[in-house]
Amino acid sequence: MNLNGSMRSHNSIANNLSGKTVLITGASSGIGRSTALEFARSSPQDLKLIVTARRVGRLHELATEIKNETGDGVKVFVMELDVSRPEEIEAMFGEQGLPDEFRDVDVLVNNACVFH
């Protein structure tokens, strides 16, 4: 809702996300998984999603589900990532990390958490 109490149109959201790259941590289940699906559904023609988590098998299942639902308009890059390990986060943005087309992240959904 905006300040006037009205809902933004779905098309407006899709236009704002068009061509964007979204990085979601903790995307293998729960809120992270649901968030990835909603981003894909909101802009199914031109969106890049980077989904990260420790359980990479579940990320591949999510990527398949997104592709089955949206076709080729949403590109999904799956990356195993443990946010409790700073060296993994640094490596993600290093030379061997994200492919060039996914490096310019526009939106970060930092959903993963670290328990001590």
N, C-alpha and C positions, 0 to 999 in steps of 0.2 A: 504494500500500500504506500502511496505517497502522502505528503502532508495534508492533502485535501481529502484523504480517506478513500480515494478511488484506486482500483487495482490497475497495475501497468498491464498493457496488452502483451500477449505471448509474442506477437510479432516484434514489439519493441525490444523485448529481452533477446530474441533471436538476432535482431540487428546489432545490438550491443555486443553480443558474443561472437558474431561472425568474424572468422579469421583469427580468433584469439587462441592462445594456448593456456590451458588450465592444468595446474599441478595439484594433485590431491594425495596427501599422505594418509596412511591407514585406510586404504580403499578396498581392502579385501573383505570387509564385512561392515555391518551396522550403518552408522551415519555416513562414513566415507564411501561405502558402496552405493548407498542411496543417492548421495550427492553426485557421484559420477554419472549415474543413470539419469538424474534430472538435468544435469548440464547437457548430456548427449541429446535428450529429448527436447530441450529448449532451443538448441541450435543444430539440428541434424544435417544441415547442408554444408557447413564449413567450420569445423571445430577440431582442435587438437587437444587430446586429453593425455596427460601423463598420470598413470595410476601407480602408486607405490605402496608397498607393505612388506612385511616379512614373509607372508604366505603367498609366494609367487604363483602357485597353482591356482589359487582362488582368483588372482588377478587375471590370469589367462581365461578363466571361465567368464569373468566379468567382461573382458574385451570381446569374447565371442558373442555374449549376450547383446552387447552394444552394437556390434556389427550386424547381427541378425535383425535387430530392431531398426537401425538407422541406415543400413547400407554402407556405402563408401564415403559418405559425407563427414563422418566423424573418424578421425585417425586416432588410434589408441596406441600409446607406447607403454609397455609394462616394464616396471623396474623393481627388482627386489631392493628394499631399503629398510634398515633398522635405524630409526631416528635417535636411538640412544647411543649410536656410534658416530661421533663427529667426523671421523675419517670417511665414512660412507657418504655423508652429506656433502663433504668437500669433493669427493670423487665424482659425485653425480654431475657436478658442473665443471669437472676437469676434461681433459682431452678424450679420455676413454669412457666418459659418462653419456650424457644425452646426445642423440644425433643432432646435427646442425638444425634441422627443421623444427626441433622441439626446444631449442636453447633459450629462446626469448619468451619467458614465462610472463603472462599478463595477469593471471589470477592464481593465488595460492590459497588452498584450503588446507590448513595445517591441522588435520584431524587426529593424527597419530599422537599417542601419549607415551610417556616414559614412566614406568613404575620402579621405585627403588625399595 
